[in-house]
């Protein structure tokens, strides 16, 4: 997971891939939280 280094030529995380992982996980967690919230609202009478 070093697409930022390849595309932009910079290494914000020192080449470890942590930043790229966060760019993937943060939106994924947001989507999951929104889905959970929508399910809760649909279950309430």
N, C-alpha and C positions, 0 to 999 in steps of 0.2 A: 504494500500500500504506500507507494511513493509517487503518486500522480502529481502532487503539487511540485515536487522537486523536478520531475520530468517536464512539466508544462511551463512553469514559471522560472525555474532555475534557482529557487531559493529553498532553504530548508528550515522552516520555522520551529521544527521539533528536533533538530539535530540528526535527522535521518532515521528516527526510530519508528515513524509511522503513527505516532499517537495522535497528532493533529488530524490526519486523514481519518482515523478511526472515529474521532469525535465528530468530524463533519458528517459521518455516516450515522452514528448512533443518536446524536441529539435530535435530528428530524424524525428518526424512527421512533424514538421514545415519545416525542410530541404527538405523532400520529396515533400511537397506541393509547396514550392518555386521552386523546379526544374521542377515540372509539369507546373506551371504557366509560367515559362521561356520558356519551350518547346512549349507551346501553342502559345505564342507571336511570336516565331520564325516561326512557321508553318503558321501563318496568314499573314505574310508579303509576298508581291509578289516578 
